[in-house]
Amino acid sequence: MRQIFSSRRKFGYWRRIWVALAAAQRELGLPIEAAQIAAMERAVDDIDFDAAAVHERNLRHDVMAHVHAFGDLVPEAAGLIHLGATSQDVVCNADLLIQRDALGLTAGKIASVVDRLGHFASMHRDLPTLGFTHYQPAQPTTVGKRATLWAQDLLIGLEEIESVRDGLRLRGMRGATGTQASFLGLLDRDPDKVARLERLVAEQLNWPADATWAVSGQTYPRLADARLLNALALVAAAIHKCCNDLRLLANLKEVEEPFEANQIGSSAMAYKRNPMRCERATGLSRFVMNLVGNGLDTAATQWFERTLDDSSNRRLSIPEAFLALDGALDIMENVTSGLVVHERVVEAHLAAELPFMATEDLMLEAAKRGGDRQHLHEVIRTASMEAAKRIKHEGHDNDLLDRLRSTPEFAGVPIDDLMDPQRFIGLAPAQVDAFIEACVTPVRRRYADAISEKADLRV
């Protein structure tokens, strides 16, 4: 991601746009020699950043500084570089090429995390665990089923990333205020030639010729940036939610992120096993989520065809959103490759709460044996309140089942036979299988090249 947002990538795209523009102009009849195009092509990657910096100090204009730096390398073509163009014919289109690269990398990394969560979910598809609503004990689920919720959130983010990536449009060759007046003047005032110019440039940039904004001002619509940042924020929110869950599970000692043999959790408390990877991912994700407002503010405050206050903000908000999310995804790939489940702890926590959750089944079984449903409900309620009181106030284990066994109403009910945790997880294992087949497998196929076999645990 740092390479994608590097100066070399950006200015390299600027030069490729200048080459594409000159080549298109030559094809449409402007007096440009093939040798001039060839010279430009040879010098595309020969960027003298120091020379460009000198020009910028003198000119106080970044695009013109690079026009001159490029021209210094190809003096035979210097006069045709940027011919008819305005800065945003170069900057906006290059930004969109960079965004396409960055969105592609992001999509692949999301797919890799989804793949790992899919493996984890399948491995623990039928391991019963205590469910939580309001962070209070609730009906059991399975460890694997819970992981599918994390993966599904990431898939929502992936769908949004793909939608934005596939919906990107070039600004096109539009000139100073989007009217294409300069290109019209260069091309014999022939609108068809102007349209052909734009298509030729897009094709040479390996961009669908029809994927260009219908109209633009000096820049492409800045609402597109707001949509982009929102898509990144959706992924960040999915990561944040998953990592928060894992941090809570680490506190319960049920599930932990990778913890290495020599890893230190605290400089003072030597016993600590802090979930520092997930903590870092949530911090990065929160940073991305809070950048959404920048895109909205920038779009809302553009004056007429354009005002320059968008530039400085975008140079921070868009690259940093991608870079921060990229870091969070790297952490997630690492974490989901090495999650550790402490099954005995999971079983113990469930066993401590399961008697309360089994009471409806116990009541119905007793009713089938001739008991009065309303009376049975009151017996259970009274016994439950007493058991909960002993747990909370006296620190005792849950003795609800023993209390019910001692009552005449439940004396003949096979309580132990009804306490198998598998009876309380519903269709969770089947849901995991269906989710993997319907949702994860297609992603694995689409992104097979991006899904690496093993992640480095040292993140």
Buried (B, 14 or more C-beta within 10 A) or exposed (E): BEEBBEEEBBBBBBBBBBBBBBBBBBBBEBEBEEEBBBBBBEBBEEBBEEBBEBBBEEEEEBBBBBBBBBBBBBEEBBEBBBBBBBBBBBBBBBBBBBBBBBBBBBBBBBBBBBBBBBBBBBBBBBBBBBBBEEEEBEEBBBBBBBBBBBBBBBBBBBBBBBEBBEEBBBBBBBBBBBBBBBBBEBBEEBEEBBBBBBBBBBEBBEBEBEBBBEEBBBBBBBBBBBBBBBBBBBBBBBBBBBBBBBBBBBEBBBBBBBBEEEEEBEEEEEEEBBBBBBBBBBBBBBBBBEBBEBBBBBBEEBEEEBBEEBBEBBEEBBBBBBBBBBBBBBBBBBBBBBBEBBEEBBBEBBBBBBBBBBBEBBBBBBBEEEBEEEEBBEBBEEBBEEBEEBBEEEEEEBBBBEBBEEBEBBEEBEBEEBBEBEBBBEEBBEBBBEBBEEBBEEBBEBBEEBBEEEBEBEB
